[in-house]
C-alpha cells in the first residue's frame, strides 16, 4: 500500500461516513484463503439477491440492486489492487516480484447492469426451512452508562481515551485511523494507550498517591490466571511500564473491541 494509507483518518476521507461502511468479505490467508466475489459465489450455486426490502409471512421482497452491488465490489477490488501496485512501484520492488497469479474469482463482471435480482422469494414454495442472518458482528456495551455511548450504542472515544476516567479502548474500526481495526494498526494504538496511561500516572500528585511506603506482602498464595498463550502468569497491578508492553504483546491479540480499565 502507498505510504500513509493505513494512517488515514476518518475525517480526512472524501466522505467521512464511508468509515461506517460494512467491512469486505474475507476468507483466510495463504493456501487456506481465496477470493470471494459475488459472481464467483453465483458460479458455485449461490442464489444472489438484492437487498431485502420487506417480509410478509413467508414472502420476501428484494430491491433490484444486485448488479449495482457487483459493480461496487468489482470497482473496490480494482482500487485496492492499484494501491498495492502503486506502493510496490514507489518502493522500487515491483520489477523484482513474480507475475501476479490469475484469479478467475477476481475478474470483474463483464456486464453487472444486466444482472437482476428476483423480486420476491417465497420460503415455503422454495423449500427454504432455515435462514441464517450473516450480518457481521459488533460489541455489546449496554452494561455501560448510556451517557458514555453514542447513538449507535458504542463508547465515544477520543482516540484510545474516552470521556470516562480510566476507561480506554482498542481495536475499534477507525479509532484513530484506517488501520485501527487491523493487527498492524492496533500496534500503534497500543502505544498511544501506553502514552496516555503514562501521562495519567505522571499527572497524579504525591498527595493523590498517598505516602510512599513499602507494600506489605500479600497474605496467602497469589492468584494465577491462564494467559492467552497457554502459560500461567501471576496477577499483577497495572503500571505504565506493564501497559507499555502492549506494543509487543498485541501482535497476537484479536483486536476486535478490546477495552481496559485502569485504576
C-alpha positions in Angstrom: 0.0 0.0 0.0 1.2 3.6 -0.5 2.9 5.1 2.5 0.4 6.5 4.9 -2.6 4.6 3.6 -3.5 2.9 6.9 -2.7 6.1 8.8 -5.5 8.0 7.1 -8.1 9.4 9.5 -11.9 9.2 9.0 -12.2 13.0 8.9 -9.8 13.1 6.0 -11.9 10.9 3.8 -13.8 12.5 0.9 -16.9 11.1 2.6 -16.3 10.5 6.3 -19.4 8.4 6.5 -17.5 5.8 4.5 -15.7 4.8 7.7 -19.0 3.3 8.9 -19.5 1.1 5.8 -19.6 -2.7 6.0 -16.3 -4.4 6.0 -15.3 -6.5 3.0 -15.7 -10.3 2.7 -12.6 -12.3 3.8 -11.8 -16.0 3.6 -8.5 -16.6 5.3 -4.9 -16.3 4.3 -2.2 -18.2 2.4 -3.3 -21.5 0.9 -6.4 -21.5 3.1 -7.8 -18.3 1.6 -9.3 -17.4 -1.7 -11.1 -14.5 -3.3 -14.8 -14.1 -2.5 -16.7 -12.2 -5.2 -20.4 -12.2 -5.8 -20.0 -13.6 -9.3 -17.8 -16.4 -8.0 -20.4 -17.3 -5.4 -23.1 -17.4 -8.1 -20.9 -19.7 -10.2 -20.8 -22.3 -7.4 -24.5 -22.3 -7.0 -25.2 -19.5 -4.5 -28.5 -17.7 -5.4 -27.9 -14.0 -5.2 -30.5 -11.3 -4.5 -30.6 -7.6 -3.9 -31.1 -6.0 -0.5 -34.0 -7.3 1.5 -36.9 -4.8 1.4 -39.7 -6.4 3.4 -41.0 -9.7 4.8 -44.7 -10.6 4.8 -45.3 -14.1 6.1 -43.1 -16.4 4.1 -42.7 -13.9 1.3 -39.5 -11.9 1.0 -39.3 -8.9 -1.3 -35.9 -7.6 -2.6 -34.6 -4.4 -4.2 -33.3 -4.8 -7.7 -29.8 -3.6 -6.9 -27.8 -6.8 -7.2 -26.0 -5.5 -10.3 -25.0 -2.3 -8.5 -23.6 -4.4 -5.6 -21.5 -6.4 -8.1 -20.2 -3.3 -9.8 -19.3 -1.6 -6.5 -17.5 -4.7 -5.3 -15.5 -5.0 -8.5 -14.5 -1.4 -8.6 -13.4 -1.5 -4.9 -11.3 -4.6 -5.6 -9.6 -2.9 -8.6 -8.9 0.2 -6.5 -7.2 -1.8 -3.8 -5.1 -3.7 -6.4 -4.0 -0.3 -7.9 -3.0 1.0 -4.5 -0.9 -2.1 -3.9 0.8 -1.7 -7.3 1.5 1.9 -6.6 3.1 1.0 -3.3 5.3 -1.6 -5.0 6.4 0.9 -7.7 7.1 3.6 -5.1 9.3 1.3 -3.2 11.2 0.2 -6.4 10.4 -3.5 -5.9 7.7 -4.1 -8.5 10.1 -5.4 -11.2 11.7 -7.9 -8.8 8.4 -9.7 -8.0 6.9 -12.6 -9.9 3.8 -12.0 -12.0 0.5 -11.9 -10.2 -1.3 -15.2 -10.4 -4.5 -15.2 -12.4 -7.6 -15.3 -10.2 -10.8 -16.1 -12.0 -12.9 -15.1 -9.0 -11.5 -11.6 -9.1 -12.2 -11.0 -12.8 -14.7 -8.1 -13.0 -18.2 -9.0 -14.1 -18.5 -8.1 -17.9 -21.9 -6.5 -17.6 -23.2 -6.0 -14.0 -26.0 -3.8 -15.1 -27.6 -6.8 -16.8 -27.8 -8.8 -13.5 -31.3 -8.7 -12.0 -32.4 -9.8 -8.6 -35.5 -11.8 -8.1 -38.3 -9.5 -6.9 -39.7 -12.0 -4.4 -38.9 -15.4 -2.9 -41.5 -17.5 -1.1 -39.7 -19.5 1.6 -42.5 -22.2 1.7 -42.7 -22.9 -2.0 -38.9 -22.6 -2.4 -38.3 -25.3 0.2 -36.3 -22.9 2.4 -36.6 -24.0 6.0 -33.8 -22.1 7.7 -32.5 -18.5 7.4 -29.0 -17.5 8.7 -28.6 -13.8 9.1 -24.8 -13.3 8.4 -24.8 -9.5 9.0 -21.4 -9.2 10.7 -20.7 -8.7 14.4 -20.4 -5.9 16.9 -19.8 -5.2 20.5 -22.4 -5.1 23.3 -21.9 -2.2 25.7 -25.3 -1.9 27.4 -23.6 -2.7 30.7 -22.0 0.8 30.5 -23.7 4.1 31.4 -25.8 5.3 28.4 -24.2 8.7 28.8 -20.8 7.1 27.8 -22.2 5.8 24.5 -23.0 7.4 21.1 -26.2 6.9 19.1 -25.0 3.5 17.9 -24.6 2.3 21.4 -20.7 2.2 21.4 -18.3 4.2 23.5 -17.5 7.7 22.4 -13.7 7.6 22.4 -11.3 10.5 21.6 -8.5 8.3 20.2 -7.9 5.5 22.6 -9.3 7.5 25.5 -12.9 8.0 26.5 -14.8 10.7 28.5 -14.8 8.2 31.4 -11.7 8.5 33.6 -9.8 5.2 33.5 -11.7 3.7 30.5 -9.6 3.1 27.4 -10.4 1.2 24.1 -8.5 -0.6 21.4 -9.5 -2.3 18.2 -12.5 -0.3 17.1 -12.5 0.4 13.3 -11.3 3.9 12.6 -10.5 4.5 16.3 -7.6 6.8 15.3 -7.0 5.8 11.6 -7.9 3.3 8.9 -5.6 0.7 10.5 -7.1 0.8 14.0 -9.2 -2.3 13.5 -6.3 -4.3 12.0 -3.5 -6.2 13.6 -0.8 -3.8 12.4 -2.9 -0.8 13.3 -3.6 -1.9 16.9 0.2 -1.9 17.5 0.3 1.9 17.1 -2.9 2.4 19.0 -1.5 0.3 21.9 1.5 2.7 22.0 -0.9 5.6 22.2 -2.7 3.9 25.1 0.6 3.3 26.9 1.5 7.0 26.4 -2.0 8.1 27.8 -1.5 5.9 30.9 2.0 7.3 31.4 0.7 10.8 31.2 -2.1 10.0 33.6 0.3 8.3 36.1 2.7 11.3 36.0 -0.2 13.7 36.4 -1.2 12.2 39.8 0.2 14.3 42.6 2.1 12.7 45.5 -0.8 13.7 47.7 -3.2 11.8 45.5 -0.9 8.8 45.6 -0.6 8.9 49.3 2.6 8.3 51.3 5.2 6.2 49.7 5.5 3.1 52.0 6.8 -0.4 51.3 4.0 -2.6 50.1 3.1 -5.4 52.5 3.4 -8.9 51.3 0.1 -10.4 50.2 -1.4 -12.9 52.6 -1.7 -16.4 51.2 -0.7 -17.5 47.7 -1.1 -15.1 44.8 -3.8 -15.9 42.3 -2.7 -17.2 39.0 -4.7 -16.7 35.7 -4.4 -18.6 32.4 -2.9 -16.4 29.8 -3.8 -16.3 26.1 -0.7 -18.2 25.2 -1.4 -21.1 27.5 1.2 -20.1 30.1 0.1 -19.2 33.7 1.1 -15.8 35.0 0.7 -14.1 38.3 -1.9 -11.4 38.9 0.0 -8.0 38.9 -1.0 -4.4 39.2 -1.3 -2.1 36.2 1.6 0.2 35.7 2.7 2.3 32.7 5.7 0.0 32.2 3.5 -3.0 32.0 1.0 -1.2 29.8 3.9 -0.2 27.5 4.4 -3.9 26.9 1.2 -3.8 24.9 3.2 -2.7 21.9 4.9 -6.1 21.7 2.1 -8.3 23.0 -0.8 -7.0 20.9 0.6 -8.6 17.8 -1.0 -11.9 18.9 -4.4 -10.4 20.0 -7.7 -10.3 18.2 -8.2 -6.5 18.2 -12.0 -6.6 18.0 -13.5 -4.3 20.6 -10.8 -4.6 23.3 -11.4 -2.5 26.4 -9.5 -2.0 29.6 -10.0 -0.2 32.9 -7.1 1.3 34.8 -7.2 2.3 38.5 
